Amino acid sequence: MRFVGIPTDVVRAYQRGGPDANGQTPERVASDGGGNPCRHCLRLIPMGAGMLILAHRPFPAPQPYAEVGPIFLCADECEAGGEGMPEILASPDYIVRGYGADDRIVYGTGAVVPTGRILAEAEARLAEGRVAYVHVRSARNNCYQVRIDR
């Protein structure tokens, strides 16, 4: 299994002021250091560092199941993360949900799980033939965190 952040080409477009999923320019602010997770490098954005706030759709195209929501990114270029459990997964629990090859929710695969169980839960979902990938989302706000691939 592999943790996959938002693709670098998409992130670079946002960092250069390209429109977000709502057609708006990403907001540039300074991180307050209060747990702002970059969905590209998969690290927490340090206090005082530049940060983008924007709407993102982590799916290839709009469709009824293609949720759009707020995310944070480093304002400056950062390297893609993905090795091991990401630093950004620092809350006590998360939603783990499976999606099919058609990028739609696979019903019966979503649950709030303790952070320490994310790998096991993702592995169980990916063992099902109907699940192509898994999203990890905030258990409190449903914000997209990271994708897990086989």
Number of C-alpha atoms within 10 A of each C-alpha: 14 13 20 21 21 21 13 15 9 13 21 16 12 21 20 13 16 15 16 20 17 13 10 12 18 23 15 17 14 15 21 14 13 10 16 21 25 27 25 25 24 27 20 22 24 17 14 11 14 16 25 23 20 22 20 21 18 21 14 8 9 13 10 7 12 15 15 18 16 15 18 23 28 29 25 12 14 16 10 18 19 19 11 10 16 20 14 18 22 13 12 10 19 26 24 26 24 27 21 15 12 12 19 17 19 19 11 9 19 18 13 16 17 15 18 13 13 20 17 11 20 23 17 13 23 21 12 11 9 14 24 20 22 27 23 26 20 18 18 11 11 14 18 21 25 24 22 23 16 13
